């Protein structure tokens, strides 16, 4: 491997070494092993998200606008892999899913029209800002000019969510059922039911491949560039395999498989994956100190999901997960030469802030986002995850239609 090929990897390697050193210092803290695990999980997740371009909005847009199903198939694969992993783990923790009992810390929330509106708001925010909150975190590490404004807007959206929570809670959420599918169908029945739904959706999307010309089946995608060339015959040398890791983008299916496995492994040592708890907690803490929100948020802290309790310390597993995610994505972006910052425009700021407010309100009211409510909730067998996801994708479809006509 030449010096020219090695040089772009030196800074990412130094960054990863710094993250490893940070993990070593955390090991001596209370709960240090969980913190180290969260940091390492975040690094791997950030690297996977960046290299595979795993983006809920981009994948949905590819289907709605170009009938390219590969991204949505990757999301279905992530859900399927996570469902199997969650079923194995939860089955050992709670062997009999009896009515009235829920596995601890799982993202299983109340199902009502409020949840559907939250999912729709989140989907609309994705259309306006160009990404969901998880993708904004890894695109922040790529130098995105919209993502910083979107994350600030998301914090403001959380504050607006806190302001509307009490009336919505009294109106609908308080009496809404919390539906965990294994309670009604058993672990095996719930797993088969959800896998059957995923298989039906995959079969419907798969028709897109039949209509694609063979030469169109590359791995290009929104924001990802062209995929690495594929060798024809023989086993490629190790240095060529290594080089391919940092060229173009990884295959769609690799991102879906990796995200599903990470989601399943995460619950063994920490809470389910989620990327809004720290942001929401920070927004709640500041808003509470300033007297912007009610002192009491009825019933909010009793629900499982991306908790927004004002923290006693910022050294939490979720904060370390986010730090690792941004760090891992930054290292991957540098290594693949996809770190491309530029000066933001007023349009960038408006898109980010406006879309972020919709994202934050939807995430706060829906008790999570695409990672927390949709993925982690769906993997756990929560009906709330499916409802949130359906409303979100419907809003993306409508939003893209409106965007095409207006702009």
Order of alpha helices (4+ residues) and beta strands (2+ residues): alpha-alpha-alpha-alpha-beta-alpha-alpha-alpha-beta-alpha-alpha-alpha-alpha-alpha-alpha-alpha-alpha
